Amino acid sequence: MEKSNYKDSMFRMLYLDKKELLSLYNAVNGTDYTDADSLEINTLRNAIYMNIKNDVSFLFNFQVNLYEQQSTVNPNMPLRDLFYVADLLQNYVRDLDLYGRGLVKIPAPRFMVFYNGKEKQPERRVYKLSDAFSKKQDEPELELIVTVLNINAGNNAELLGKCKTLREYMQYIERVRGYAAQMPIGEAVERTITECIKEGILADFLKRNRAEAIKVSIYEYNEELHLATVRREGYEDGLENGISQGIVQGITQGITQSILTVLEELGDVSDELRALILKQTDEETLWKWLKIAARSETVEEFEKEI
């Protein structure tokens, strides 16, 4: 497995494994393919279009499949995927003659989003690029369709029943969220991982990637909390000072605890460094430090970079 960094997610880490990715493909498409080696993962590295990235893209069965997990609702996915697949296909036809008389064949694209956010959503929904057109057309000459599958408990039971890893991934996420409501996120993640290994939930994956799983789980949870807060209706227009300050304080405390939890997985944290982190109250700086901690290999590396 390639080395993860703070931009990784649990979903992406899980499905960089070809066998697991083929299992998910089979569950989504109702197929039973077994040759994982014929699946080619081609996720673009350093693809940045307005900070757009894709969790996993792969070629299989004459299709280019773009899979993404999201915890927030995003109706702009067709436009985002349009930018991404255009670059992907440009790489695919790089050595082919687009100006010749022969038709250049390309793999058929398919776009899937696996939604596991807290906001109530339908079991299945479709976003179309044409929905964003300022002028509506009966027969759009450019279209891109994204299928969003809700994988929270009580939704798409058949899909989750067919794909063991996806089912256990959601069990892991739900347990983290449940414990995070009772204790700091770092402790919630540690407890969840320990219990899941003991109970056989993503056990092999978590044993192999415990440190990385802690990093990305903490970062993902805090990012989800941060986005939910800034998007809260009326937040940017200004809530009453006492409420808004309380929210900000809660977020900064959570990020601070997350930084310390990640660093403690890397080694001993000196009293001086701990005091420095606890003293910091600027949210932007703390977010930066959390990202640095998530990609650091040692405590000393973290100290040097900040």
C-alpha positions in Angstrom: 0.0 0.0 0.0 1.3 3.4 -0.9 2.2 5.8 1.9 -0.8 7.8 3.1 -0.8 11.5 3.8 -3.2 14.0 5.4 -5.3 14.2 2.2 -6.0 10.4 2.3 -9.2 9.0 3.7 -10.1 5.7 5.2 -12.2 4.9 2.1 -9.2 5.6 -0.2 -6.8 3.6 1.9 -9.2 0.6 1.9 -9.8 0.7 -1.8 -6.3 1.1 -3.0 -6.3 -2.7 -2.5 -7.3 -4.2 -5.8 -9.1 -7.1 -4.3 -11.3 -4.9 -2.1 -11.9 -2.5 -5.0 -13.1 -5.4 -7.2 -15.4 -6.6 -4.5 -16.9 -3.1 -4.3 -17.2 -3.0 -8.1 -19.0 -6.3 -8.1 -21.4 -5.2 -5.4 -22.3 -2.0 -7.3 -22.7 -3.7 -10.7 -24.2 -7.0 -9.7 -21.2 -8.9 -11.2 -18.9 -11.6 -9.9 -15.5 -11.0 -11.5 -12.5 -12.6 -9.7 -9.4 -11.4 -11.6 -8.3 -8.4 -9.5 -5.0 -8.1 -11.4 -6.9 -7.0 -14.6 -8.1 -4.0 -12.7 -5.9 -0.9 -13.2 -6.0 1.8 -10.6 -5.2 5.2 -12.3 -6.1 7.8 -9.7 -4.4 11.0 -10.8 -1.6 12.2 -8.5 -1.5 15.9 -7.7 -4.6 16.6 -9.7 -5.7 20.0 -8.5 -8.7 21.8 -10.0 -10.1 24.2 -7.4 -8.7 21.7 -4.9 -10.5 18.8 -6.6 -9.3 15.3 -6.0 -10.8 11.9 -6.5 -10.6 9.1 -4.0 -10.2 6.2 -6.5 -10.4 6.0 -10.3 -9.7 2.7 -12.1 -10.0 1.0 -15.5 -11.9 -2.3 -15.6 -14.2 -4.0 -18.0 -13.8 -1.2 -20.7 -14.9 1.4 -18.1 -13.2 4.1 -16.3 -14.8 4.2 -12.9 -14.5 7.2 -10.5 -15.5 6.3 -7.0 -15.6 8.9 -4.1 -16.8 8.9 -0.5 -18.4 12.0 0.8 -19.8 13.1 4.2 -21.2 16.3 2.8 -23.9 16.8 0.2 -22.3 18.3 -3.0 -24.6 18.9 -6.1 -21.5 20.2 -8.0 -20.1 16.7 -8.4 -20.9 16.5 -12.1 -18.8 19.6 -12.8 -16.0 18.4 -10.6 -16.0 15.0 -12.2 -16.0 16.6 -15.7 -12.8 18.4 -14.9 -11.2 15.3 -13.5 -12.3 12.8 -16.2 -11.2 15.2 -18.9 -7.6 15.1 -17.5 -7.8 11.4 -17.0 -8.9 10.7 -20.6 -6.3 13.2 -21.9 -3.6 11.0 -20.4 -5.3 7.9 -21.8 -5.2 9.1 -25.4 -1.9 11.0 -25.1 -0.1 8.7 -27.7 -3.1 8.3 -30.0 -3.9 10.2 -33.2 -7.0 12.4 -32.5 -6.7 14.1 -35.9 -6.7 10.9 -38.0 -9.6 9.3 -39.9 -10.0 6.5 -37.5 -12.2 6.7 -34.5 -10.3 6.7 -31.2 -12.0 4.4 -28.7 -12.0 5.4 -25.0 -13.3 3.6 -22.0 -16.9 4.4 -20.9 -16.9 6.6 -17.8 -19.0 5.9 -14.7 -19.2 8.2 -11.7 -20.2 7.0 -8.2 -20.4 8.7 -4.8 -20.8 6.8 -1.6 -22.4 9.2 0.9 -22.1 8.6 4.7 -22.8 12.0 6.1 -25.1 12.9 9.0 -27.6 14.9 6.9 -30.6 12.8 6.0 -30.5 11.9 2.3 -32.4 9.5 0.0 -31.1 6.0 -0.5 -30.1 6.8 -4.1 -30.0 10.1 -6.1 -28.7 11.3 -9.4 -26.9 14.6 -10.1 -26.7 15.8 -13.7 -24.4 18.3 -15.2 -27.3 19.8 -17.2 -29.0 20.7 -13.9 -26.4 23.4 -13.5 -27.0 24.9 -17.0 -28.2 28.5 -16.8 -30.3 27.8 -19.9 -32.3 24.6 -19.7 -32.2 22.2 -22.7 -34.5 19.4 -23.5 -31.6 17.4 -25.0 -28.3 18.7 -23.5 -25.4 18.3 -25.9 -23.1 17.8 -22.9 -24.1 15.6 -20.0 -22.5 13.9 -17.1 -24.4 11.8 -14.6 -23.2 11.1 -11.0 -25.0 8.4 -9.0 -24.9 9.0 -5.2 -25.5 6.0 -3.0 -26.4 6.5 0.7 -24.4 3.9 2.7 -25.6 4.9 6.2 -27.4 2.3 8.3 -30.8 1.5 6.9 -29.9 2.4 3.3 -28.8 0.2 0.4 -28.8 -3.0 2.5 -28.3 -5.2 -0.6 -25.1 -3.3 -1.5 -23.7 -3.4 2.0 -24.6 -7.1 2.3 -22.6 -7.9 -0.9 -19.5 -5.9 0.0 -18.0 -6.9 3.4 -15.4 -4.2 3.5 -17.9 -1.4 2.7 -20.2 -2.7 5.5 -17.4 -2.9 8.0 -16.1 0.5 7.0 -19.5 2.0 7.9 -19.6 0.1 11.2 -16.2 1.7 11.9 -17.4 5.2 11.0 -20.6 4.9 13.0 -18.6 3.7 16.1 -16.1 6.6 15.8 -19.0 9.1 15.6 -20.8 7.5 18.5 -17.8 7.6 20.8 -16.8 11.1 19.6 -20.0 12.4 21.1 -18.8 11.2 24.5 -15.1 11.8 24.5 -12.3 13.6 22.6 -11.9 12.4 19.0 -8.4 11.0 19.6 -9.7 8.8 22.4 -12.8 7.9 20.3 -10.6 6.7 17.4 -8.2 4.7 19.6 -11.1 3.0 21.4 -12.9 2.2 18.1 -9.8 0.7 16.5 -9.0 -1.5 19.5 -12.6 -2.8 19.6 -12.8 -3.3 15.8 -9.6 -5.4 15.8 -10.9 -7.5 18.7 -14.3 -7.9 17.0 -13.0 -8.7 13.5 -14.2 -5.4 11.9 -11.6 -4.4 9.3 -9.2 -6.2 11.6 -6.4 -7.0 9.2 -6.4 -3.6 7.7 -6.4 -1.8 11.0 -3.6 -4.1 12.4 -1.4 -3.2 9.4 -2.3 0.5 9.2 -3.1 1.4 12.8 -1.1 4.6 12.9 -2.2 5.8 9.5 -5.9 5.0 10.3 -5.7 7.1 13.5 -4.3 10.0 11.6 -6.8 10.1 8.8 -9.8 9.3 11.0 -9.0 12.2 13.3 -8.4 14.5 10.4 -11.5 13.5 8.6 -13.7 13.9 11.7 -12.3 17.3 12.5 -12.7 18.4 8.9 -16.3 17.2 8.9 -17.0 19.1 12.1 -15.3 22.2 10.7 -17.3 22.2 7.5 -20.5 21.6 9.3 -19.8 24.6 11.5 -18.9 27.1 8.9 -21.9 26.0 6.8 -24.4 26.2 9.6 -27.2 28.4 8.5 -26.6 32.0 9.7 -23.1 31.3 10.9 -21.4 33.6 8.5 -24.0 36.3 9.0 -23.0 36.2 12.7 -24.5 34.3 15.6 -24.7 35.9 19.0 -21.2 36.3 20.4 -21.5 33.8 23.2 -22.7 31.0 21.0 -20.2 31.6 18.2 -17.3 31.9 20.6 -18.4 28.6 22.2 -18.4 26.8 18.9 -15.0 28.1 17.9 -13.5 27.3 21.3 -14.9 23.7 21.0 -13.4 23.2 17.6 -10.0 24.6 18.6 -9.9 22.3 21.7 -10.8 19.3 19.5 -8.1 20.1 17.0 -5.5 20.6 19.8 -6.4 17.2 21.3 -6.2 15.6 17.8 -2.7 17.0 17.3 -1.5 15.6 20.6 -3.1 12.2 19.9 -1.4 11.9 16.5 2.0 12.9 18.0 1.7 10.5 20.9 1.4 7.7 18.3 4.7 8.9 16.9 6.7 9.0 20.1 7.2 11.0 23.3 5.9 14.5 23.4 8.0 16.8 25.5 6.4 19.1 28.1 7.6 22.1 26.2 6.0 21.0 22.9 2.8 20.0 24.7 2.6 23.5 26.3 3.3 25.2 23.0 0.4 23.3 21.3 -2.0 23.9 24.2 -1.2 27.6 24.2 -2.1 28.0 20.6 -5.7 29.3 20.1 -5.6 30.3 16.4 -7.8 27.9 14.5 -6.0 28.3 11.2 -2.6 27.6 12.8 -4.0 24.5 14.5 -5.4 23.2 11.3 -2.0 23.7 9.7 -0.3 21.9 12.6 -2.8 19.0 12.4 -1.9 18.5 8.7 1.8 18.6 9.5 1.3 16.1 12.4 -0.7 13.7 10.1 2.1 13.5 7.5 5.1 13.5 10.0 7.0 10.3 10.7 8.4 11.4 14.0 7.7 14.0 16.7 11.0 15.6 15.9 10.0 16.0 12.2 6.8 17.8 13.4 8.8 20.1 15.7 11.2 21.0 12.9 8.4 21.8 10.4 6.4 24.1 12.7 
